[in-house]
Amino acid sequence: MAITFTDLHTEAGLGSLEEFLQGKTYISGDRISKDDVKVFAAVSKPGEGFPNVCRWYETVSSALAARFPGVALGVKIGGQAASPAPAPAAKSAPEGDDDDDLDLFGDETEEDKKAAEEREAAKKASSKKKESGKSSVLLDVKPWDDETDMKKLEETVRSIEMPGLLWGASKLVPVGYGIKKLQIMMTIVDDLVSVDTLIEERLTVEPCDEFIQSCDIVAFNKI
């Protein structure tokens, strides 16, 4: 059953609304609804003599302000005359008898629904992209022999650039017989960089294979 209010621009009408809102936060249920918006549009800002209406009015006003963040310049609506006769108290009316009700939002169209679905999908895609993980990887890069120029070997490794790859600290570690290997850290974005592909298709092929004999993953840790 719908609730009907009349002459909400008069004290008598506000009195009926004041009585109705006793112990209530909103017109219907425990959340703001279109019923609140319709009544809000018909009510002038109430005075202190209607505490329940004032509390409800400020609550709805705050909710609408959050939904419409634009700066309002203010408008005045003329032609609304006060009714000399007192308004009856709030009463139940047959469902659907709301031809004079004001709906600020109107019915949701198919275009509105489609736009809302597209916004939600874009939001989820953006969130998923932000959640892409990173990993810290330690590589062993081995030269061909003790005559390999390790400085040029490291320069060759660091010359490899790709989205999601960041080279870090490095050091030379003795292997034996005068041979040293390069240990180097790198940070990768998991969705953008495959370590196996980096080794097989970049580090151990021309021109890098002039200095690099092989590469091994020493440590692989999620960040």
VOPAGU-2260 file (C-alpha; in pm, 1 decimal, decimal comma):
REM VOPAGU-2260
SITE   aa  ch    i         X         Y         Z
SITE  MET   A    0       0,0       0,0       0,0
SITE  ALA   A    1     128,1     347,2     -91,3
SITE  ILE   A    2     131,9     635,5     156,7
SITE  THR   A    3     -25,1     965,2      51,8
SITE  PHE   A    4      73,7    1309,7     177,8
SITE  THR   A    5     -92,5    1633,6      70,7
SITE  ASP   A    6     -18,7    2005,4     102,4
SITE  LEU   A    7     332,7    1953,6     231,0
SITE  HIS   A    8     402,1    2323,4     174,8
SITE  THR   A    9     164,7    2405,5     461,9
SITE  GLU   A   10     203,1    2362,9     836,7
SITE  ALA   A   11     -87,6    2120,9     841,6
SITE  GLY   A   12      77,7    1904,9     576,8
SITE  LEU   A   13     410,9    1917,5     760,2
SITE  GLY   A   14     228,0    1821,5    1077,9
SITE  SER   A   15      99,3    1502,1     919,0
SITE  LEU   A   16     450,1    1423,1     792,2
SITE  GLU   A   17     594,1    1500,2    1138,0
SITE  GLU   A   18     357,7    1249,1    1294,6
SITE  PHE   A   19     431,6     988,3    1028,5
SITE  LEU   A   20     810,2    1017,7    1075,3
SITE  GLN   A   21     794,8     960,5    1449,5
SITE  GLY   A   22    1045,5     681,2    1516,2
SITE  LYS   A   23    1133,9     650,3    1146,5
SITE  THR   A   24    1449,4     744,8     953,5
SITE  TYR   A   25    1300,3     722,4     604,1
SITE  ILE   A   26     955,1     719,4     446,1
SITE  SER   A   27     973,3     351,5     347,3
SITE  GLY   A   28    1198,7      98,0     518,6
SITE  ASP   A   29    1543,3     159,3     665,0
SITE  ARG   A   30    1713,2     292,6     349,1
SITE  ILE   A   31    1656,2     597,7     132,7
SITE  SER   A   32    1422,7     530,2    -160,2
SITE  LYS   A   33    1236,0     710,4    -435,4
SITE  ASP   A   34     955,4     767,9    -184,3
SITE  ASP   A   35    1188,4     994,7      12,3
SITE  VAL   A   36    1290,0    1180,4    -303,2
SITE  LYS   A   37     927,5    1238,9    -404,0
SITE  VAL   A   38     828,7    1373,6     -63,5
SITE  PHE   A   39    1150,8    1576,8     -37,9
SITE  ALA   A   40    1068,3    1753,1    -364,6
SITE  ALA   A   41     728,8    1858,0    -231,8
SITE  VAL   A   42     852,0    1990,1     104,8
SITE  SER   A   43     982,7    2339,5     167,5
SITE  LYS   A   44    1265,3    2348,1     420,5
SITE  PRO   A   45    1084,7    2281,7     750,6
SITE  GLY   A   46    1113,4    2498,2    1060,6
SITE  GLU   A   47    1218,1    2400,8    1413,3
SITE  GLY   A   48     860,3    2313,9    1504,0
SITE  PHE   A   49     892,5    1988,9    1309,4
SITE  PRO   A   50    1199,0    1806,9    1452,2
SITE  ASN   A   51    1126,5    1470,9    1287,3
SITE  VAL   A   52    1076,4    1634,4     948,9
SITE  CYS   A   53    1392,3    1845,2     994,8
SITE  ARG   A   54    1600,2    1538,1    1077,8
SITE  TRP   A   55    1462,2    1343,4     780,3
SITE  TYR   A   56    1499,8    1646,5     548,2
SITE  GLU   A   57    1868,3    1691,2     634,0
SITE  THR   A   58    1934,9    1317,7     589,5
SITE  VAL   A   59    1779,2    1310,7     241,3
SITE  SER   A   60    1942,3    1641,1     147,6
SITE  SER   A   61    2286,7    1501,0     234,7
SITE  ALA   A   62    2221,2    1184,5      32,8
SITE  LEU   A   63    2112,5    1382,6    -273,6
SITE  ALA   A   64    2408,5    1620,6    -242,1
SITE  ALA   A   65    2646,1    1322,1    -253,8
SITE  ARG   A   66    2473,7    1188,0    -568,0
SITE  PHE   A   67    2479,7    1528,5    -742,8
SITE  PRO   A   68    2822,1    1678,9    -659,3
SITE  GLY   A   69    2789,1    1975,3    -898,5
SITE  VAL   A   70    2783,5    2327,8    -758,3
SITE  ALA   A   71    2422,6    2451,5    -737,2
SITE  LEU   A   72    2353,7    2818,7    -813,8
SITE  GLY   A   73    2008,2    2800,8    -655,5
SITE  VAL   A   74    1663,3    2820,9    -814,7
SITE  LYS   A   75    1325,0    2941,2    -698,8
SITE  ILE   A   76     994,4    2784,4    -800,4
SITE  GLY   A   77     702,5    3024,4    -821,2
SITE  GLY   A   78     327,5    2972,8    -843,3
SITE  GLN   A   79     280,5    2744,2    -541,0
SITE  ALA   A   80       4,0    2885,1    -327,8
SITE  ALA   A   81     -65,8    2778,5      26,8
SITE  SER   A   82    -387,3    2590,5      86,8
SITE  PRO   A   83    -624,9    2761,3     337,1
SITE  ALA   A   84    -778,3    2433,1     448,9
SITE  PRO   A   85    -594,2    2204,9     693,7
SITE  ALA   A   86    -462,2    1885,2     540,2
SITE  PRO   A   87    -575,8    1544,8     665,1
SITE  ALA   A   88    -330,8    1314,6     838,4
SITE  ALA   A   89    -127,9    1066,9     638,8
SITE  LYS   A   90    -345,8     786,6     510,4
SITE  SER   A   91    -311,4     470,6     311,9
SITE  ALA   A   92    -408,8     479,9     -53,1
SITE  PRO   A   93    -456,4     202,5    -309,0
SITE  GLU   A   94    -133,2      89,3    -462,0
SITE  GLY   A   95     -56,7     262,2    -790,9
SITE  ASP   A   96    -260,1     577,5    -705,0
SITE  ASP   A   97      34,1     814,1    -743,2
SITE  ASP   A   98     -37,2    1007,3   -1062,3
SITE  ASP   A   99      63,7    1333,0    -895,1
SITE  ASP   A  100     384,3    1197,3    -740,8
SITE  LEU   A  101     710,4    1355,2    -853,5
SITE  ASP   A  102     987,0    1113,9    -953,5
SITE  LEU   A  103    1317,0    1295,6    -991,9
SITE  PHE   A  104    1496,2     996,0   -1133,8
SITE  GLY   A  105    1227,5     837,9   -1352,9
SITE  ASP   A  106    1224,1     478,8   -1471,8
SITE  GLU   A  107    1558,8     324,5   -1563,2
SITE  THR   A  108    1583,6     280,1   -1939,1
SITE  GLU   A  109    1764,1       6,8   -2129,2
SITE  GLU   A  110    2032,7     262,8   -2219,2
SITE  ASP   A  111    2080,8     345,4   -1849,5
SITE  LYS   A  112    2114,6     -22,5   -1761,4
SITE  LYS   A  113    2363,6     -82,5   -2043,1
SITE  ALA   A  114    2571,8     218,9   -1941,2
SITE  ALA   A  115    2572,8     104,0   -1578,1
SITE  GLU   A  116    2684,3    -246,2   -1681,2
SITE  GLU   A  117    2964,7    -103,0   -1895,2
SITE  ARG   A  118    3085,7     116,8   -1610,2
SITE  GLU   A  119    3084,3    -180,8   -1372,3
SITE  ALA   A  120    3275,0    -397,5   -1621,3
SITE  ALA   A  121    3534,5    -123,2   -1674,3
SITE  LYS   A  122    3571,5     -83,5   -1298,5
SITE  LYS   A  123    3628,5    -458,0   -1252,0
SITE  ALA   A  124    3880,9    -467,7   -1537,3
SITE  SER   A  125    4068,5    -171,8   -1390,4
SITE  SER   A  126    4069,3    -333,3   -1045,4
SITE  LYS   A  127    4197,4    -663,1   -1187,5
SITE  LYS   A  128    4474,6    -482,9   -1372,0
SITE  LYS   A  129    4582,1    -305,6   -1053,5
SITE  GLU   A  130    4596,8    -636,6    -867,7
SITE  SER   A  131    4859,7    -782,4   -1106,2
SITE  GLY   A  132    5139,2    -922,1    -887,9
SITE  LYS   A  133    5513,3    -864,7    -893,9
SITE  SER   A  134    5804,0   -1100,7    -832,3
SITE  SER   A  135    6167,3   -1065,0    -730,9
SITE  VAL   A  136    6401,5   -1292,3    -927,6
SITE  LEU   A  137    6771,2   -1370,1    -877,0
SITE  LEU   A  138    6955,4   -1489,3   -1188,6
SITE  ASP   A  139    7289,3   -1661,7   -1237,1
SITE  VAL   A  140    7443,7   -1549,7   -1567,2
SITE  LYS   A  141    7743,5   -1761,7   -1665,3
SITE  PRO   A  142    8014,1   -1660,8   -1916,8
SITE  TRP   A  143    8184,2   -1887,0   -2169,9
SITE  ASP   A  144    8524,3   -1884,2   -1998,7
SITE  ASP   A  145    8765,6   -1682,2   -1787,9
SITE  GLU   A  146    8847,1   -1455,4   -2081,5
SITE  THR   A  147    8489,4   -1323,0   -2114,2
SITE  ASP   A  148    8467,3    -950,1   -2040,5
SITE  MET   A  149    8230,0    -952,5   -1740,9
SITE  LYS   A  150    8173,3    -576,6   -1758,5
SITE  LYS   A  151    8043,2    -607,3   -2113,5
SITE  LEU   A  152    7844,6    -915,0   -2012,1
SITE  GLU   A  153    7662,2    -714,4   -1745,7
SITE  GLU   A  154    7606,9    -423,2   -1985,3
SITE  THR   A  155    7456,8    -669,5   -2233,1
SITE  VAL   A  156    7219,3    -806,2   -1969,0
SITE  ARG   A  157    7107,2    -460,4   -1855,7
SITE  SER   A  158    7057,5    -346,9   -2216,4
SITE  ILE   A  159    6750,8    -571,5   -2237,2
SITE  GLU   A  160    6442,1    -359,9   -2176,7
SITE  MET   A  161    6075,3    -453,5   -2178,2
SITE  PRO   A  162    5755,2    -338,0   -2004,0
SITE  GLY   A  163    5736,3    -473,4   -1648,9
SITE  LEU   A  164    6111,5    -549,4   -1616,8
SITE  LEU   A  165    6342,2    -363,5   -1377,3
SITE  TRP   A  166    6703,9    -468,0   -1325,3
SITE  GLY   A  167    6845,6    -437,3    -974,2
SITE  ALA   A  168    7166,5    -498,7    -779,8
SITE  SER   A  169    7436,2    -732,5    -908,6
SITE  LYS   A  170    7767,8    -887,6    -809,1
SITE  LEU   A  171    8036,3   -1118,5    -948,0
SITE  VAL   A  172    8067,4   -1458,1    -778,8
SITE  PRO   A  173    8374,8   -1683,5    -825,8
SITE  VAL   A  174    8297,5   -2020,4    -981,7
SITE  GLY   A  175    8646,9   -2173,7   -1013,6
SITE  TYR   A  176    8949,5   -2179,1   -1239,9
SITE  GLY   A  177    8943,0   -1800,0   -1253,0
SITE  ILE   A  178    8587,8   -1792,3   -1389,1
SITE  LYS   A  179    8326,2   -1568,2   -1232,0
SITE  LYS   A  180    7950,7   -1559,4   -1286,9
SITE  LEU   A  181    7716,8   -1261,8   -1266,5
SITE  GLN   A  182    7438,3   -1272,7   -1008,2
SITE  ILE   A  183    7177,0   -1007,1   -1077,9
SITE  MET   A  184    6840,2    -919,8    -924,5
SITE  MET   A  185    6537,7    -817,3   -1125,2
SITE  THR   A  186    6181,1    -721,4   -1042,4
SITE  ILE   A  187    5908,1    -823,0   -1285,8
SITE  VAL   A  188    5535,8    -767,7   -1329,4
SITE  ASP   A  189    5404,1   -1121,9   -1352,4
SITE  ASP   A  190    5145,1   -1051,4   -1623,5
SITE  LEU   A  191    5399,8    -878,4   -1847,6
SITE  VAL   A  192    5725,6   -1071,2   -1813,8
SITE  SER   A  193    5795,3   -1445,5   -1844,5
SITE  VAL   A  194    6138,2   -1530,9   -1699,8
SITE  ASP   A  195    6167,3   -1842,6   -1916,9
SITE  THR   A  196    6096,0   -1639,6   -2229,5
SITE  LEU   A  197    6342,9   -1372,2   -2118,9
SITE  ILE   A  198    6618,0   -1633,3   -2083,5
SITE  GLU   A  199    6540,6   -1841,8   -2391,8
SITE  GLU   A  200    6457,3   -1564,0   -2637,8
SITE  ARG   A  201    6669,3   -1270,6   -2518,5
SITE  LEU   A  202    6959,5   -1360,3   -2288,4
SITE  THR   A  203    7089,1   -1676,4   -2457,3
SITE  VAL   A  204    7050,9   -1577,8   -2822,9
SITE  GLU   A  205    7230,8   -1330,6   -3045,8
SITE  PRO   A  206    7377,9   -1085,6   -2970,6
SITE  CYS   A  207    7381,9   -1170,5   -2596,7
SITE  ASP   A  208    7522,4   -1520,4   -2649,9
SITE  GLU   A  209    7854,9   -1364,4   -2747,6
SITE  PHE   A  210    7916,2   -1321,6   -2372,9
SITE  ILE   A  211    7652,5   -1542,2   -2206,6
SITE  GLN   A  212    7686,3   -1920,1   -2201,3
SITE  SER   A  213    7378,9   -1992,7   -1984,3
SITE  CYS   A  214    7133,3   -1849,4   -1731,9
SITE  ASP   A  215    6972,7   -2009,5   -1429,3
SITE  ILE   A  216    6703,2   -1898,1   -1187,1
SITE  VAL   A  217    6848,9   -1899,9    -834,4
SITE  ALA   A  218    6549,2   -1755,5    -647,2
SITE  PHE   A  219    6195,1   -1655,5    -742,7
SITE  ASN   A  220    5982,1   -1477,5    -480,3
SITE  LYS   A  221    5643,6   -1311,8    -502,0
SITE  ILE   A  222    5637,0    -953,2    -375,5
